[in-house]
Amino acid sequence: MTLGSRLIVSDPIPDFAKPTFAAAQALLNNYQKNVTIQDTFTPEQLAEEVAFIDAVMETGVMQQLHAFLVSKGEASADVAQFKQYLSTIWFGRWSEYVPGVVASSGWEHTNVFERLENNVVVGFHSWIYLFNEEEDGDLNYLGYINAVETGKTTVLSMPVDLYGSTKASSEFNMGASPELELAIGTLCFVARPDVPCYVQGSNGVQFTWDTHTITYNGVKYVESSHPTFAA
């Protein structure tokens, strides 16, 4: 792979063979980029959501999260019920931008590029998605604004241009596994929804995570979940 002048200059592809990375990759091309158009899903694509939840629940970090939430009375001890809870809050569909158009989910909005009719970019916080788009030559990063080393990952905030649309600031937890990001997002959804959630990296550095919620038809879902540099 020719890396040249790129944001991601190390090769993450060996990680992509790991079950959770492979399961996340399978989801990334399942969604409409235009959030004014309702998504439709094949049975195979819906099965990929189940496979992703199954894969992350095989990891230590998600099992630790589950045990912690059970100890606090915030989750069922039944693994199948907890998987259904994760599926609901992350993959449950909701309408926000166009009334009646059920066009997004927390996982979709958090991870992939979404564009409104006025060319405004929303979402897009997955470094894996960023890597894919950079590989394809579709992404231009416009210089980072902030960077924090957290031990095993690097939190970046930067403007990006993708498919000719610019987002003034998008935040990424570079190098994080899908299960780590899901665990942090789920914990903050339960413990500190819609307010800054303080996370400590493996090097002891504290950074901030925002998990925003949306209530649609009486059910509360994840709207977005990502690191932030906001005060």
C-alpha positions in Angstrom: 0.0 0.0 0.0 1.4 3.4 -1.0 0.8 5.7 2.0 2.4 9.0 0.7 1.0 12.2 2.4 -1.9 10.8 4.3 -3.5 11.0 7.7 -3.2 7.3 8.5 0.4 6.4 7.8 0.5 3.0 9.5 -1.2 -0.1 8.1 -4.3 -1.1 10.1 -5.3 -3.9 7.7 -4.1 -6.7 10.0 -6.5 -5.5 12.6 -9.4 -5.6 10.1 -9.2 -9.4 10.1 -10.2 -9.5 13.7 -13.9 -10.5 14.2 -15.2 -7.2 15.5 -13.4 -5.2 12.9 -14.6 -7.4 10.1 -18.2 -7.2 11.5 -18.0 -3.4 11.6 -16.6 -3.2 8.1 -19.5 -5.3 6.8 -22.0 -2.7 8.1 -20.3 0.5 6.8 -21.7 0.2 3.2 -25.3 -0.6 4.3 -26.5 3.0 4.5 -27.7 5.9 2.3 -25.4 8.9 2.4 -28.4 11.3 2.0 -30.3 11.3 5.3 -33.4 12.7 3.5 -33.8 9.2 1.9 -35.1 6.4 4.0 -32.8 3.4 4.3 -34.0 -0.1 3.3 -32.3 -3.3 4.4 -31.9 -6.8 3.0 -32.2 -9.8 5.3 -28.4 -10.2 4.9 -27.8 -6.6 6.0 -30.0 -7.1 9.1 -28.1 -10.3 9.8 -24.9 -8.2 9.8 -26.2 -6.1 12.6 -26.8 -9.3 14.7 -23.4 -10.6 13.8 -21.8 -7.3 14.9 -23.5 -7.4 18.3 -22.6 -11.1 18.7 -18.9 -10.4 17.9 -18.5 -7.5 20.3 -20.1 -9.5 23.1 -17.4 -12.1 22.7 -14.8 -9.4 23.8 -13.6 -8.8 27.3 -14.4 -5.1 27.3 -18.0 -5.6 26.5 -18.3 -8.4 29.0 -16.9 -6.2 31.6 -19.3 -3.4 30.7 -22.2 -5.9 30.9 -21.1 -7.1 34.3 -20.7 -3.5 35.6 -24.1 -2.4 34.3 -25.7 -5.5 35.9 -24.0 -4.7 39.2 -25.5 -1.2 39.1 -29.0 -2.5 38.2 -28.8 -0.9 34.8 -28.9 -4.1 32.7 -30.3 -7.6 32.7 -27.9 -10.3 33.6 -29.3 -12.3 30.7 -26.9 -12.0 27.8 -29.6 -12.4 25.1 -31.6 -9.6 26.7 -28.5 -7.4 26.9 -27.7 -8.0 23.2 -31.3 -7.0 22.4 -30.8 -3.8 24.4 -27.7 -3.0 22.5 -29.4 -3.7 19.2 -32.3 -1.4 20.1 -30.3 1.6 21.3 -27.7 1.4 18.6 -29.5 0.1 15.5 -33.1 1.1 16.3 -34.2 3.5 13.5 -35.4 7.1 14.1 -36.4 10.2 12.2 -34.8 13.6 12.8 -34.0 15.6 9.7 -37.1 15.1 7.6 -40.5 14.4 9.3 -41.6 10.8 8.6 -38.4 9.8 6.9 -36.8 7.1 9.2 -33.3 7.6 7.9 -30.7 6.9 10.6 -29.7 5.0 13.7 -27.1 5.7 16.4 -24.5 3.4 14.9 -25.0 4.8 11.4 -25.0 8.4 12.5 -22.0 7.9 14.7 -19.9 6.0 12.2 -20.6 7.0 8.6 -20.8 10.1 6.4 -24.3 11.5 6.2 -25.3 14.5 4.2 -28.3 16.8 4.3 -29.9 18.4 1.3 -28.0 21.7 1.9 -24.7 19.7 1.6 -24.1 19.9 5.3 -22.2 16.9 6.6 -23.4 15.2 9.9 -22.1 12.2 11.7 -18.9 10.5 10.5 -16.7 9.7 13.6 -15.4 6.3 12.6 -11.7 6.1 11.9 -12.2 2.8 10.1 -14.7 4.6 7.7 -12.2 7.4 7.4 -9.4 4.9 6.5 -11.6 3.3 3.8 -12.5 6.7 2.2 -8.8 7.8 2.3 -7.8 4.5 0.6 -10.4 5.2 -2.1 -9.1 8.7 -2.6 -12.4 10.3 -1.6 -11.3 12.0 1.6 -9.2 15.1 2.1 -8.3 15.9 5.7 -7.7 19.6 6.2 -5.3 19.6 9.1 -6.1 18.6 12.7 -7.3 21.1 15.2 -6.7 19.1 18.4 -5.0 15.9 19.3 -4.8 13.9 22.6 -2.8 10.7 23.1 -4.7 8.3 25.3 -2.2 5.5 25.5 -3.5 3.1 22.9 -5.5 5.5 20.8 -5.2 9.1 19.6 -8.2 11.4 19.8 -8.3 13.9 16.9 -10.6 16.7 16.0 -10.2 18.1 12.5 -12.0 19.4 9.4 -12.6 16.9 6.6 -13.7 17.1 3.0 -15.5 14.1 1.6 -17.3 13.8 -1.7 -16.9 17.5 -2.1 -18.7 18.3 1.2 -16.8 19.8 4.1 -17.4 19.2 7.8 -15.8 21.9 9.9 -14.9 19.6 12.8 -15.2 15.8 13.2 -13.8 13.8 16.1 -12.2 10.4 15.8 -10.7 8.0 18.4 -8.0 6.8 16.1 -7.0 3.1 16.5 -9.9 2.2 18.8 -11.5 -1.1 18.4 -15.3 -1.2 17.6 -16.0 -2.9 20.9 -14.1 -0.2 22.9 -16.1 2.6 21.2 -19.4 0.7 21.7 -18.6 0.1 25.3 -17.7 3.8 26.0 -20.8 5.0 24.1 -23.1 2.5 25.9 -21.7 3.4 29.3 -22.1 7.1 28.7 -25.6 6.5 27.2 -26.6 5.0 30.6 -24.6 7.1 33.0 -24.2 10.5 31.4 -26.5 10.9 28.4 -26.4 14.3 26.7 -23.7 15.8 29.0 -19.9 15.4 28.9 -18.8 12.0 30.0 -15.2 11.8 31.3 -13.1 8.9 30.2 -9.5 8.0 31.2 -7.1 6.5 28.7 -4.7 3.7 29.4 -2.0 6.3 30.0 -4.1 8.1 32.6 -5.0 11.1 30.4 -8.6 12.1 30.8 -10.7 13.0 27.7 -14.3 13.8 27.1 -16.9 11.7 25.3 -20.4 12.9 24.2 -23.2 10.4 23.8 -26.3 12.3 22.6 -29.7 10.7 22.7 -32.9 11.0 20.7 -36.4 9.8 21.6 -38.6 8.6 18.8 -42.0 7.0 19.2 -41.4 6.9 23.0 -38.1 5.0 22.8 -34.7 6.5 23.7 -31.9 5.7 21.3 -28.3 6.7 20.8 -28.2 9.6 18.4 -24.4 10.0 18.2 -21.4 9.0 20.3 -17.9 10.3 19.9 -14.9 12.0 21.7 -15.1 15.7 21.9 -12.8 18.6 22.8 -15.7 20.8 23.9 -15.4 22.3 27.4 
